[in-house]
Every structure is written in structure tokens, then in C-alpha cells.
Amino acid sequence: MVSLFNQRYNPKVRRSKSVEETLLSEVKKHLDNVSNLDDDRIIRRYLDLILATTRTNFYQSDAQGNEVLCLI
């Protein structure tokens, strides 16, 4: 899921629909092996959140152009 997030929202990564689809299918394939129903629901909601996000401020630069992590 981290790779999918990175592929979709990191401005330094060239977006590729086929790469996104491959990553998404891999995540879904692994979800089939989650044995606990609550865990499955939680993971699927995180996946829904990643797929529903249209804009993010996760990747930010400071005044000098250095990358900083912005969680707000």
C-alpha cells in the first residue's frame, strides 16, 4: 500500500496507470489471505482512503528546497 501511495502521489515519481493497476491488484491479492475480518476491513478502508485521495500535502519542500515531511 505504501508503494501504491508513493506511485500515486509522489511528485518525483512518473505516474503510470499500469503500475498503479499492478500494485492495486497485488494488494487485493494479499487481502484475500487476511484471516481476521476486522483486520481485513481496516486494511480495505486504508486502501479506500488512498484511492479516494485526490490531493495531498505529504510531499513538501522548505524554503531551501529540502524535502520535509508534512503530516498536517
N, C-alpha and C positions, 0 to 999 in steps of 0.2 A: 504494500500500500504506500510505503514511503517512496518507492521508485515511481509509482503512478502519480503521486502528488508532485514529485520533482519534475516528471515529464510534462505535466500539465501546466505548472505554474512557475518554474524557474526560468527567468528571462534569458539566462545564458544557455539554455538547452533548446535546440531546434525542435519545434513541435512536429510530431509525426503521428497522424491518426492511426496508422498501422501499429506503431509501437504502443500507443495507448490501448488499442484493442487487444494486443497480445498480453500486455500487463494486466488488463482487466480480466481477461479470460483465465490467466494464471491465478489471480486472486480468487475468482469464483471457483476454480477447480479445487483449490486448497480449502475453501469454505465448506465444500462437501464432506471434508474429513473432520470438521469440528463436531465433537461428540456432545458437548453441553449446549442445550438450546439457548440458555441465557447468553453464553459466550458468542454463539452464532448471531444472535440478534444484535448484540453490542457491536461486533465487528461489521456487520452489514450496515448499521447506522453510521459508523465511521466512513465506510465506503460511500454511502449515500451522501454524506457531507462533502467528501472530496469531489464527487461527481456533480454536486449541486452548486459548488462554489464557482462564481463567475469572476471574482476579483479578489485579490489578496494583497496584503501589505507585508507578507512574511519575508520577502527579499527586499531589503532596503540598503541604501548606501549613506554613509555620513558625509559631511561637507568635503572631506578629502577624497571621497570615492571609495573608501574602505567598506567592505561588506559588514553589516551588523545584523543581528537577529532581532527582529521587531515582532513581539508577540501581542501587541495591543492593537 
